[in-house]
Amino acid sequence: MIRFEHVTKRYPDGTTAVEDLSFEVAEGELVTLVGPSGCGKTTTMKMVNRLIDPTSGRILLGGEDIAAADPVELRRRIGYVIQQVGLFPHKTVLENTATVPQLIGTPRAAARARAAELLELVGLDPSVYGSRYPEQLSGGQRQRVGVARALAADPPVLLMDEPFGAVDPVVRERLQNEFLTLQQTVRKTILLVTHDLEEAIRLGDRIAVYGTGTIEQFDRPAAVLGAPATPYVASFVGADRGLKRLAVTTLGADDLAPAEGTAPGASVELGATLREALAALLQEDSGRIGVTDPDTGELAGVLTPEGVHRALRRAELQEA
Ligand SMILES: Nc1ncnc2c1ncn2[C@@H]1O[C@H](COP(=O)(O)OP(=O)(O)OP(=O)(O)O)[C@@H](O)[C@H]1O
């Protein structure tokens, strides 16, 4: 769907931001670009919607060379979400979300109805938040509006630059989870930039780990964690691999002990990350928490520290 072929970008002052970049994002795939500040992630992303043009090489979108595309028409097909969100301060949440559909000629009523649906989808009740102005929202709520607005034109491709960057870690994890659930429904082709390896691992179907201006490894999260391709990636992934594994491994039915009647106080859902589960476990004096099945709402079993250990072992073996 998005294909980089030997793309190099040199800025007029001689800075080479990216060099000979080749990779592909498949249709419906979410690829995260991760790396330290200044390594060329944003430059990579902005070349896709032609905010920046490459010095050499080419970028194909659905097989078409974007250099030949009209930038305005191109950007209609590509949603763009940035950290500062960029909502219009003098427009309500509903108007902000309906902006793009209205720009492309959707009748006002239909655009607003679609905007309300999308606000609902990102977890903001339109009857409560639709008439508010951006300054009357929390940072996390603003970011949800940013995501809703980007989805409003129903673009097949989304570019997201640190979309969850401006919120605290707890809200961030929740937004990431909700976003993953949303992506399962909308299946957009997504390029997402982050400097946070944990976020890259959690969200990406595949990850591009950037060195300086080049991709050091492009692979599934488990492969990046389990088999770093270069010493650089190994040091970037770092010594706390076990901790990162907690954040990306989800709880399965096999990790649980039978519930045996009594439901423990705290609970998490099947599919929660081990980190969430461990956080809940650590709060429970009994050393066990309930795990519910989100589809049925029923108790699926009980999680103990041994279960967490088992799940971690399983993840390690899968990576090996
Ligand atoms: N307009 C410009 N002119 C000259 N150099 C630039 C320009 N824009 C970016 N650069 C340089 O290109 C390199 C890559 O920048 P880029 O913004 O792509 O990095 P990044 O990985 O997104 O960084 P960050 O995580 O800090 O946003 C950096 O060295 C940066 O200083």
The ligand as an ORCA input file, in Angstrom:
! r2SCAN-3c Opt
* xyz 0 1
  N      13.930     21.906      7.394
  C      15.050     21.296      7.804
  N      16.252     21.756      7.432
  C      17.405     21.156      7.825
  N      17.435     20.043      8.606
  C      16.261     19.558      9.008
  C      15.013     20.143      8.638
  N      14.003     19.415      9.217
  C      14.604     18.418      9.895
  N      15.966     18.493      9.777
  C      16.968     17.580     10.341
  O      16.752     16.289      9.801
  C      16.977     15.292     10.776
  C      15.737     14.436     10.939
  O      14.671     15.214     11.459
  P      13.239     14.596     11.795
  O      12.366     15.707     12.232
  O      12.811     13.781     10.650
  O      13.602     13.660     13.012
  P      12.674     12.862     14.041
  O      13.235     11.507     14.101
  O      11.255     12.995     13.646
  O      12.956     13.631     15.389
  P      12.009     13.980     16.641
  O      11.677     12.671     17.296
  O      12.881     14.853     17.480
  O      10.798     14.687     16.068
  C      17.389     16.034     12.035
  O      18.780     16.053     12.115
  C      16.841     17.432     11.828
  O      17.610     18.382     12.506
*
